[in-house]
Structure formats: structure tokens, C-alpha cells
Amino acid sequence: MKNYTIKGLQEFEDAFGNNMKDCYDSGDYGRGYEIVERDDGQFTLNGDSDAYFEGFEDWTDLQKNASERVEGTVLDIGCGAGKHSLYLQEKGLDVYAMDNSPLAIDICQKQGIKNTILCDVNHFEKFDEAIKFDSILFLGNNFGLLQNASFFYYFLNLLEKFSHKGTKIFLESMDPNGFGFEETETVDYIQHNLRQKKMGGQINVRIRYKKYVTPWQDYVFASKGELKEMLLNTNWVIEETLEAPLDNQYIAILKQK
């Protein structure tokens, strides 16, 4: 059992952690919510907090299929309450659950996840380079944690220090030109990004729950074509792409060149 503390949110910043804690403590996993505030003033209410705790049978087919390809020592980045980590650990894999929320990590530990890392992606360079991962997960649209094109290049290069020739990275995202992004304000936001020479799906947001609010942070969505082009500047290539076209979701599985 290994529990690492590197860098996490402060107590007043841990919006999604407090949401998860209230759901977990009450046993009512669907009671929570999160307000996503975008930097153009748009607010979106997410009421699907039960998704943090759902069992394997309730996962999307996309995530079920991806989980069958995960093996070895696993790094679950943006683990939340640990649903993927717990399932994979119960399958016998050596899993490290990582999140920047202290309360999320606390829930992971209470649910029996053996190895946890309290850390955000911005400080992961401080993690123990002696540990090499066979599978690195960004499930649940956690591709977004890679923020923007420049951070994407930085972090994929960084992951070479924690991987080997057989390591696979699982990136889940949505195409920002497809389903889920049709709202007029969002289309305008994407077009504004492109005029500013940013990625269209690069959004700047913070999360609110009760009195808690996270810092502003870039979060990115990328099309499969954009991902393929971005990878040209890294030592990673797409080995396989799992798709759910009706939901505008995909998981790209990367391997080293």
C-alpha cells in the first residue's frame, strides 16, 4: 500500500471532492451536482454525480471495451471516486489512483484502493520515476486534463519517464465539432478560439459546488484528426481507436513509436 502526497487542491477549492463526499457519506450517489462556469460567462449544471460511483455494469460500452485492454501496473489519472481503479484492482492489476482532490483520494482509500497519488498533472514530474506504468488512463473525457496543445506535448513527453516501450495510454474525448457542442454560444466560443490560434475545443472553466470553487483551468476536447496531428510532435502514435459515434465519444489507445 502506497499513498503519495505531492500537490492537491486547497480545502476551499475542492468543489468536486465535496460533491463526491456528500454523495458518498449519504449513500445517495445521485444527490450531488456541479456547476461548470466557462470564462465567457456561461454556466452549465451537471447533475450526474452518480457517475463517479457506478459499477462496471453501468459503464459505457466504450469504457468496458477499453478496460479489457488495460494490463499490468496502471496509472488512473483523474480517478475521481475511483470506479475504474477499484474495478481494475479487483481484477488483480496493480493500480495507482491519482487525483488533485484530497477528498476524492480519501474516498478511494475508504473504498479499498491500495495505491493513491494526491497530485495534479502540473506537478506529476515530482512523482517517483522508478515506477514504470504499463497502462496510463485518461478515461471519462480526462483527455481534457491535458489542457491545451502545448501542455499536451509537455505531458506526453513527461510520461516517457514513467513508461516503457510496451506502455499504452488510453485517452477518452469528444469531437468539439460534433454532438454535445451544437449550442450557439459554444459554437461561437469554438470559432473564437480558432481565431485566437487556439484549439477549438480548448475551454477555460472552473467548477462550483456549494461554497467551493476550483481555480480556473484549461480543459480540452480534440477530434481524432486533431489528436493524430498533435501526436506528430511526440514519441507516441495511435495503435487503436474505440468509437461510440452516436455519443460522439472515442478512446484512442496510444503506444510509443
N, C-alpha and C positions, 0 to 999 in steps of 0.2 A: 504493500500500500504506500503510495507516494502522493503527497499533496504539496504542490508548489504555489507560492505566492510571489508574483512579480509586479503586476500593476493592475488594479481594478478601479471601478467607479467608486466615487465617494458616496456616503450614505444618501445625501440629498439628490444625487444624480441617478440612483438605481431605480428608474421607473419600471422597466420590465421585470426586474428582480422582485420588486414589491408586489407587482401584479401576480407573478407566479407564487410568491409566498402566501398571499391571501387566498389564492385558489387551493394551494397545497394544504394549508393549515385548516381550511374549512371543509376540505373534501369535495367541494363543489367546483370542479375544474372549469366549468363554463361561466362562472360568475364574473370574471375579470374583463378588462378592456385595455386598450392602449390608444392614445391619440397621437397620430403621426402629424407633426407640423412641418410643412415644407417652407423653404426660405422665400417663396413668393407669396406666402400668407395663407396657402391652402391647408385646411385641417381635414384629416380622414380618421374616422373612428373604426378601429378594429376590435371586433368582439369575439374573436375565435381563440380565446386563451386556452380552451381545452386541447388545442392542437399541440401545446407544449407537453402534454401528458399522455397522448393517445398511444395505445398499444399497437403492435405490428399489424394486427388485422385491420386497423383503421388508417394505416399509411396509404399514400397514393401508390398506384401500381408502379409508377416510375421509381419511387424510393424503395419499394420492395425488390424490384429487379436489380437496382444498384447495390442493395445490401448483400445480394448473393455473390457479388464480385469483390466485396471487401474481405481482406485477409490480413493475417499477421498482426503486427503492432500498429495500432490505429490512433490517429490524432483527429479528434472530433472538434473542429473549430466553430465556435458559436453554438455550443452544445445546448444552451438553454437549460431546461429541467432534466435533460439527459436521456430522452426517449431513445435516440439512436445508440448512444453509448451503452445504455443498460441492456438493450437487446443484443448488441454485438458482444458485450461482455458475457452474457448468459450463453452465447454460442461458443464460448471458450476463447475468444480473442483477447489480447492484451490491449486494453483501451485507455487512452488518456483524454478526459473530457475537459475542454478549455472554454472559458467564457470570461468576459470582463465584469460580470455581475457577481459580487460576493454572495448575494442571496441565492442566485441560480446555482452556484457552486455548492453552497450549503445544502440545497435540496438534492443535488446529485449525490452528495456524500450520505445524506439521510436515506436515499433510495438504494444505497449499497454499491455505488460506483467506486472502485478501488483507487484509481489514479485521477487526480484532478489538477488543473492548472488555472489559477486565477491570473488572467493576463489578457490584454487586448493585443490586436495584431500589430500595433505600433511599437510594442515593446517585446515582441516574441524573440527578437535577436538575442535577448538575455537568457533564453532557455538553454538547458543542458545539451550541448552539441554532441555529447556522447550517445544520446538516444537517437536512433535512426528509425523512421517510420516506414512501414510497408504500404499503408493506406492513409491518405490525408483527406478528410471530408469537409466540404462546404455545402452541406445539404440544407434544404429549406430556404432556397434563394440566398444562401450565405456567400455565394459569389459576390454579393453586394458589399461584403466586408472588405473587399479589395479596393473599394472607394473610387478609384479613377485610373486612367491609363498608366500614369507614372508610378503610382503605388503598386499597381498590378505587376509591372516589370520588376520593381524592387522586391516584392514579396515572393514572387516565383523564383527569382534568383536566390533569395534567402533560403527558401525551402530546400535547395540543393544541399545545404549544410546538414539538414535533418533527414536526408533521404539517401537512396542508393539507386542503382540502375534499374532495379525492378519495382521501384515505388510507383504507385498510382495516385493521382489526385482526382477527386470527384467534385466537379463544380456544377451546382444547380442554379439556373437562372431562367429569366423570361426575356423574350424579344421585345424591346421597348417600342417596336413598331407594330405590335400585334394586339391581341385580345388583352384587355385589362388596362390599356393605355389610350383608349379612344376619347376620353373626356376632353372637351375643348381646351380647358386650362392646361391639361397635361400635354396635349399635342403642341400647344403654344410654348410650353416650358421646354420640351424636347427641341423644338425648332430654334428657340433662343440659345440653348446650349450649343447647337451645331454652329450657329452664327458666331459664338464665342470660342470656336475651335475646341470645344469640349466634346466628350462622348454624349450622344443624345440622351442615353439612359442614366446619366450621372445626376443624381439628385442630392440636394443638401437638406438634411432633416434632423429633427430631434424628436424624442419620444416623451410623452407626458402620461402620468398616471397619478391621480390624486394630487399631492403637493410635490411630487417628484418629477424631475425633468433631466434628461440626459444632455450632454454637451452637443452642439451642432457637429454633424459628421457627414461627409460624403458617403453615399451608398449608390452602387452602380448596378444597372442591368445591361446586358450585352446580347446582341444577336449572335447566332452561331457563326455568321460571316465575320463579324467584328472580332469575336474570340479567335478565330483562325488567323486573322491578320495580326492581332496583338501577339500571338504566340511566336511569330517570326522573330521577335526581339528577345526570345527566351530560349532556354535549352529544353523546352517541353513541346510535345506535339499531341494531337488528339488521336487516341487509339480507338475510341468508340464513342458514339453519341446515342444516348437513350432519349426517346422523344415521346411527348404526350401532346400532339398538335392541337387537340380540342381545348386543352387548358393553357396552350402557349407556354409549356414548360419543357425544359430539357435538362439532362445531366450529361455533361461532357467528361469523359474519363481520359485523363492525360497520362502520358508516360514520358520519360526522358528520351531525347534523341539518341 
